[in-house]
C-alpha cells in the first residue's frame, strides 16, 4: 500500500490589524471572488453610511488597481469599543491588508494622500484618573458653608 501524498494548495494569506480607542480589528485576505465579511456578516447587510465608510477604502484601491479585488476575499474580525471606533478599526485593518497584499507604493501613497488615518493608527487614549479626584481633569468641589 502506497501512501498518498496530500496536495496542498498555497494561498496567499495576509493578516493585518487596526486599532482605534479600545476596538481591535483583524483583516484576513484569502483567495476568493471579491466578497467582504465583517464578523461573518456580508458588508451588504450593514446600513448605508457604515457601508460607505468601509467601501471608500476599497474604491480608493480600485482607482489604482482595477483587478485587486476580483480574486481575493476579505474577512474582518472586530471586537471591543463602540460602533464608530469599530468602524475606524475595520477601515485601518482593511487598508493595511490591501497595501500588504498588493505591495504597491502608489496604493500606499494614494491612501496617505486621501486620509492618513487609513494607514496610521490614532494613538490617543483616555487620560488616566488622578488620585482623590473623580475624573482625569475634574477637581474636588470646595464647600465654604
HUDAGI-V533642 format. One record per pair of residues at least 4 apart in sequence whose ideal C-beta (glycine too) atoms are under 6 Angstrom apart, sorted by sequence separation. I is the first residue (numbers start at 1). GAP is how many residues later the second one is. D is the distance in Angstrom with one decimal. If there is no record, write none. Layout:
BEGIN
I/GAP/D  I/GAP/D
END
This chain:
BEGIN
41/4/5.0  46/4/4.3  51/4/5.8  55/4/5.8  62/4/5.9  81/4/3.9  112/4/5.4  116/4/5.4  134/4/5.1  19/5/5.4  37/5/6.0  46/5/4.7  81/5/5.5  102/5/5.4  133/5/5.6  18/7/4.7  36/7/4.3  61/7/5.3  111/7/4.5  112/7/6.0  129/7/5.4  43/8/6.0  78/8/5.0  99/8/5.8  111/8/5.3  17/9/4.9  99/9/5.0  127/9/3.9  16/11/5.0  78/11/5.9  78/12/5.5  15/13/5.6  76/14/5.4  14/15/4.1  95/16/5.5  13/17/5.7  11/19/5.9  11/20/4.6  95/23/4.2  95/24/5.7  53/34/5.6  57/34/5.4  68/34/6.0  34/35/4.8  34/36/5.6  57/37/5.2  61/37/5.0  35/38/4.9  36/38/4.7  37/38/4.8  38/38/4.6  57/38/5.0  32/40/5.8  32/41/3.0  64/42/5.4  29/43/5.2  30/43/5.3  64/43/4.8  29/45/5.7  64/46/5.5  28/47/4.7  27/49/4.8  60/50/5.9  25/51/5.6  26/51/5.0  25/53/4.0  60/54/5.8  24/56/5.6  23/57/4.8  22/58/4.7  23/58/3.2  22/59/4.4  21/60/5.2  23/62/4.2  23/63/4.6  21/64/4.2  25/64/3.8  20/65/4.4  25/65/4.7  23/66/4.2  27/66/3.8  27/67/5.1  20/68/4.0  25/68/4.1  29/68/5.0  20/69/4.4  19/70/5.9  27/70/4.1  18/71/4.6  29/72/5.1  18/74/3.0  18/75/3.5  17/76/5.7  16/77/5.3  16/80/3.8  16/81/3.8  14/83/5.2  16/84/5.7  14/86/5.0  14/87/4.8  19/102/5.3
END
